[in-house]
Amino acid sequence: MTQQAAETSRAPVSAWIMLLLTALFWAGNVVASRNAVGELSPMVLVTIRWGSVTLVMFAFAWRTFAAEWPLIRKNWLMISLMATFGFTGYQALYFTAAQYTSGMHLAILQGIAPVFIFAGARIFFGTPIGLVRGIGLTLTLCGVATVATRGEPLHLFAIDLNVGDIAMLGASIFYAGYTVALRNRPAISAFAFFTALSIVATIASLPLLAWEMADQAAQWPTLRGWIVIGYIVVFPSLLAQIFFIRGVAAIGPGRASLFYNLVPTLGAIMAVTLLGEPFAFYHAVGLGLSLGGIAIAEFLGVKK
């Protein structure tokens, strides 16, 4: 009994470590995405990214994938939807957004994702939000609105939002749907499951790549573009995604989603220090509201 209690107490700690690293790697993705602008086009990046991840996963996990293939095939529809929207769709919108908005905005606007995740968990699974957690999520939403409207949230319905900001919000909706779906993911090992997702994500990116090429907008990577791809494949793609899958399995999508809100803070810091972007007062307000929201929701709300 004592050993079981010890294992239970360690499980959240290991999940927190994995989710903290996930947030750090995803924050680095903000810098990488901005550095990719002008070095390669969005869909070229998405296709090479997931194609590379697929090759790496097959090199290390092909035996596990082959052993679990019957279960993967049985759940092909769910896996296909999760990969198409949560991986390909999310990244297509994310890297498109990077063409039009700043790294600071990319980072902070990701803070809307937990709101969508909690809403999805409530709608599809009846997960209670509670008053305190609702207040926290509301503060987070206010923080995102402050940044998205450049410090004029009262003009939310009148302001002409940057197309990049809108694309980033759409990307957050896609990833929120993926995160909620992780709660009922098939009983497949993390490596086999992620390999299957990567395969589908690569295939799903091909029509978008063909569209980009037909529009004569495709740009193949420069040397700097390949360096960006190397970082994105290893850290935000391979390590972060596996850590996130395991973290959600350990503490649930609702609580895991709150760690996603660390991305705005870390990403904003990186945007200022590594990209040299200016830090405006409304950025500080937005970050403060987002961090206050996550603190209230995670540490004062009921943990379920």
C-alpha positions as CSV (number, residue, x, y, z in Angstrom):
1,M,0.0,0.0,0.0
2,T,2.9,2.3,0.9
3,Q,4.6,1.6,-2.4
4,Q,1.4,2.2,-4.4
5,A,0.9,5.6,-2.6
6,A,4.5,6.5,-3.4
7,E,4.0,5.7,-7.1
8,T,0.8,7.7,-7.1
9,S,2.6,10.7,-5.6
10,R,5.4,10.5,-8.2
11,A,3.1,10.2,-11.2
12,P,1.9,13.9,-11.1
13,V,5.5,15.1,-10.6
14,S,6.8,13.2,-13.6
15,A,3.8,14.5,-15.6
16,W,4.5,18.1,-14.5
17,I,8.2,17.7,-15.6
18,M,7.2,16.4,-19.0
19,L,4.6,19.1,-19.5
20,L,7.0,21.8,-18.4
21,L,9.5,20.6,-21.0
22,T,6.7,20.5,-23.5
23,A,5.9,24.1,-22.9
24,L,9.6,25.1,-23.2
25,F,10.0,23.2,-26.5
26,W,6.8,24.7,-27.9
27,A,7.9,28.2,-26.8
28,G,11.0,27.6,-28.8
29,N,8.8,26.8,-31.7
30,V,7.7,30.5,-31.7
31,V,11.3,31.6,-32.4
32,A,11.8,28.8,-34.9
33,S,8.6,29.7,-36.8
34,R,9.6,33.4,-37.1
35,N,13.1,32.4,-38.3
36,A,11.5,30.2,-40.9
37,V,9.8,33.2,-42.6
38,G,11.6,33.8,-45.9
39,E,13.6,30.6,-45.5
40,L,10.9,28.2,-46.6
41,S,7.1,28.2,-47.1
42,P,4.6,27.0,-44.5
43,M,3.4,23.8,-46.2
44,V,6.9,22.8,-47.3
45,L,7.8,23.1,-43.6
46,V,4.8,21.1,-42.4
47,T,5.4,18.3,-44.9
48,I,9.1,17.9,-44.3
49,R,8.4,18.2,-40.5
50,W,6.0,15.3,-40.3
51,G,7.8,13.3,-43.0
52,S,11.0,13.5,-41.0
53,V,9.2,12.6,-37.7
54,T,7.7,9.6,-39.4
55,L,11.1,8.3,-40.6
56,V,12.6,8.8,-37.1
57,M,9.7,7.1,-35.4
58,F,9.8,4.1,-37.8
59,A,13.6,3.8,-37.1
60,F,13.0,3.4,-33.4
61,A,9.5,2.1,-33.0
62,W,8.7,0.0,-36.1
63,R,8.5,-3.2,-34.1
64,T,6.1,-1.7,-31.6
65,F,4.0,-0.2,-34.5
66,A,3.9,-3.6,-36.3
67,A,2.9,-5.4,-33.1
68,E,0.0,-3.0,-32.5
69,W,-1.0,-2.6,-36.1
70,P,-4.4,-4.5,-35.6
71,L,-5.4,-2.0,-32.9
72,I,-4.2,0.9,-35.0
73,R,-6.2,-0.2,-38.0
74,K,-9.3,-0.7,-35.9
75,N,-9.1,2.9,-34.8
76,W,-8.0,4.4,-38.1
77,L,-10.8,7.0,-38.3
78,M,-10.1,8.5,-34.9
79,I,-6.4,8.6,-35.5
80,S,-6.9,10.1,-38.9
81,L,-9.1,12.9,-37.6
82,M,-6.7,13.7,-34.7
83,A,-3.7,13.8,-36.9
84,T,-5.3,15.8,-39.7
85,F,-6.7,18.6,-37.4
86,G,-4.3,18.4,-34.4
87,F,-1.1,18.0,-36.3
88,T,-1.4,19.0,-40.0
89,G,-4.2,21.6,-39.7
90,Y,-2.7,23.1,-36.5
91,Q,0.8,23.5,-38.0
92,A,-0.5,24.8,-41.3
93,L,-2.3,27.6,-39.6
94,Y,0.5,28.2,-37.1
95,F,3.2,28.6,-39.7
96,T,0.9,30.7,-41.9
97,A,0.2,32.9,-38.9
98,A,4.0,33.4,-38.4
99,Q,4.1,35.0,-41.9
100,Y,1.8,37.8,-40.8
101,T,2.1,38.4,-37.0
102,S,4.9,38.8,-34.5
103,G,6.5,36.1,-32.4
104,M,5.1,37.9,-29.3
105,H,1.6,37.5,-30.7
106,L,2.1,33.9,-31.7
107,A,3.2,33.1,-28.2
108,I,0.5,34.9,-26.2
109,L,-2.4,34.0,-28.5
110,Q,-1.7,30.4,-27.8
111,G,-3.1,31.1,-24.3
112,I,-6.6,30.8,-25.7
113,A,-6.2,27.0,-26.2
114,P,-7.0,26.0,-22.5
115,V,-10.3,27.8,-22.8
116,F,-11.3,25.8,-25.8
117,I,-10.0,22.6,-24.2
118,F,-12.1,23.1,-21.0
119,A,-15.1,23.9,-23.1
120,G,-14.6,20.8,-25.2
121,A,-14.1,18.6,-22.1
122,R,-17.3,20.1,-20.7
123,I,-19.4,19.6,-23.8
124,F,-18.2,16.1,-24.7
125,F,-17.4,14.6,-21.3
126,G,-19.3,16.7,-18.9
127,T,-16.1,17.7,-17.1
128,P,-17.1,20.3,-14.4
129,I,-15.3,23.6,-14.6
130,G,-16.4,25.2,-11.4
131,L,-16.6,28.8,-10.4
132,V,-13.0,29.4,-9.4
133,R,-11.6,27.6,-12.5
134,G,-14.1,29.5,-14.6
135,I,-12.8,32.8,-13.2
136,G,-9.2,31.7,-14.1
137,L,-10.2,30.8,-17.7
138,T,-12.0,34.1,-18.0
139,L,-8.9,36.0,-17.0
140,T,-6.9,34.0,-19.6
141,L,-9.4,34.9,-22.3
142,C,-9.2,38.6,-21.3
143,G,-5.4,38.3,-21.6
144,V,-5.6,36.9,-25.1
145,A,-8.2,39.5,-26.1
146,T,-5.9,42.3,-24.9
147,V,-3.0,41.1,-27.0
148,A,-5.2,40.2,-30.1
149,T,-6.7,43.7,-30.1
150,R,-3.4,45.5,-29.3
151,G,-4.6,46.7,-25.9
152,E,-8.1,47.7,-27.0
153,P,-10.3,44.7,-25.9
154,L,-13.4,46.9,-25.9
155,H,-13.0,47.2,-29.6
156,L,-12.9,43.5,-30.1
157,F,-15.8,43.4,-32.5
158,A,-14.9,46.5,-34.5
159,I,-11.1,46.1,-34.9
160,D,-9.6,44.6,-38.1
161,L,-7.6,41.7,-36.6
162,N,-4.4,40.7,-38.3
163,V,-4.9,37.6,-40.5
164,G,-2.0,36.0,-38.6
165,D,-3.8,36.5,-35.3
166,I,-7.0,34.9,-36.7
167,A,-5.0,32.0,-38.1
168,M,-3.4,31.5,-34.7
169,L,-6.8,31.4,-33.0
170,G,-8.0,28.8,-35.5
171,A,-4.8,26.8,-34.8
172,S,-5.6,26.8,-31.1
173,I,-9.1,25.5,-31.8
174,F,-7.7,22.6,-33.8
175,Y,-5.2,21.7,-31.1
176,A,-7.8,22.0,-28.4
177,G,-9.9,19.4,-30.2
178,Y,-6.9,17.1,-30.5
179,T,-6.2,17.5,-26.8
180,V,-9.7,16.7,-25.7
181,A,-9.7,13.6,-28.0
182,L,-6.5,12.4,-26.2
183,R,-8.7,11.6,-23.2
184,N,-10.3,8.7,-25.1
185,R,-7.4,7.7,-27.3
186,P,-7.1,4.0,-28.2
187,A,-5.2,1.8,-25.8
188,I,-2.1,2.0,-27.9
189,S,1.4,2.7,-26.6
190,A,2.6,6.3,-26.9
191,F,5.3,5.4,-29.5
192,A,3.0,3.4,-31.8
193,F,0.2,5.9,-31.4
194,F,2.5,8.9,-32.3
195,T,4.0,7.0,-35.2
196,A,0.5,6.4,-36.6
197,L,-0.4,10.1,-36.1
198,S,2.8,11.2,-37.9
199,I,2.1,9.0,-40.9
200,V,-1.4,10.4,-41.3
201,A,-0.2,14.0,-40.7
202,T,2.4,13.6,-43.5
203,I,-0.2,12.2,-45.9
204,A,-2.7,14.9,-45.0
205,S,-0.1,17.6,-45.7
206,L,0.4,16.5,-49.3
207,P,-2.8,18.1,-50.8
208,L,-2.0,21.4,-49.0
209,L,1.6,21.2,-50.3
210,A,0.3,20.6,-53.8
211,W,-2.0,23.6,-53.5
212,E,0.9,25.8,-52.3
213,M,3.0,24.6,-55.3
214,A,0.1,25.2,-57.8
215,D,-0.2,28.7,-56.4
216,Q,3.6,29.1,-57.0
217,A,4.0,29.9,-53.3
218,A,6.2,27.0,-52.4
219,Q,9.7,27.7,-51.3
220,W,12.2,25.0,-50.5
221,P,14.5,25.4,-47.5
222,T,17.6,27.4,-47.4
223,L,20.5,26.4,-45.1
224,R,18.9,28.4,-42.3
225,G,15.6,26.8,-43.2
226,W,17.1,23.3,-42.7
227,I,18.4,24.3,-39.3
228,V,14.9,25.5,-38.3
229,I,13.5,22.2,-39.5
230,G,16.1,20.3,-37.4
231,Y,15.0,22.1,-34.2
232,I,11.3,21.7,-35.0
233,V,11.5,18.0,-35.7
234,V,13.5,17.1,-32.6
235,F,12.0,19.3,-29.9
236,P,8.5,20.6,-30.6
237,S,7.6,17.5,-32.7
238,L,9.2,14.4,-31.3
239,L,10.0,15.1,-27.7
240,A,7.2,17.6,-26.9
241,Q,4.4,15.6,-28.5
242,I,5.4,12.3,-26.8
243,F,5.7,14.2,-23.4
244,F,2.3,15.8,-24.0
245,I,0.6,12.5,-24.8
246,R,2.0,10.9,-21.6
247,G,1.3,14.0,-19.5
248,V,-2.4,14.1,-20.6
249,A,-2.6,10.3,-19.8
250,A,-1.3,11.0,-16.3
251,I,-3.3,14.0,-15.1
252,G,-6.1,14.5,-17.7
253,P,-6.6,17.0,-20.6
254,G,-8.0,19.8,-18.4
255,R,-5.1,20.1,-16.0
256,A,-2.5,19.3,-18.7
257,S,-3.9,22.1,-20.9
258,L,-3.1,24.7,-18.2
259,F,0.6,24.0,-18.7
260,Y,0.0,25.1,-22.3
261,N,-0.4,28.6,-20.9
262,L,3.3,28.6,-19.9
263,V,4.0,28.8,-23.7
264,P,2.9,32.5,-23.9
265,T,5.2,33.5,-21.1
266,L,8.2,31.5,-22.3
267,G,7.5,32.4,-25.9
268,A,7.2,36.1,-25.1
269,I,10.5,36.1,-23.3
270,M,12.2,34.3,-26.2
271,A,10.6,36.7,-28.7
272,V,12.1,39.7,-26.8
273,T,15.5,38.2,-26.0
274,L,16.2,36.1,-29.2
275,L,14.1,37.9,-31.9
276,G,14.6,41.4,-30.5
277,E,10.9,42.2,-30.7
278,P,9.5,45.2,-28.7
279,F,7.6,44.5,-25.5
280,A,4.6,46.8,-25.2
281,F,2.5,47.6,-22.2
282,Y,-0.5,45.6,-23.5
283,H,1.8,42.6,-23.8
284,A,2.5,42.9,-20.1
285,V,-1.2,43.2,-19.3
286,G,-2.0,40.2,-21.5
287,L,0.7,38.1,-19.9
288,G,-0.4,39.1,-16.4
289,L,-4.0,38.2,-17.1
290,S,-3.0,34.8,-18.7
291,L,-0.6,33.9,-15.9
292,G,-3.2,35.0,-13.2
293,G,-5.8,32.8,-14.9
294,I,-3.6,29.7,-15.0
295,A,-2.6,30.2,-11.3
296,I,-6.2,30.6,-10.2
297,A,-7.5,27.7,-12.3
298,E,-4.7,25.2,-11.4
299,F,-3.9,26.0,-7.8
300,L,-7.3,27.3,-6.5
301,G,-9.7,25.4,-8.6
302,V,-10.8,21.8,-7.9
303,K,-8.4,19.4,-9.6
304,K,-10.2,16.8,-11.6
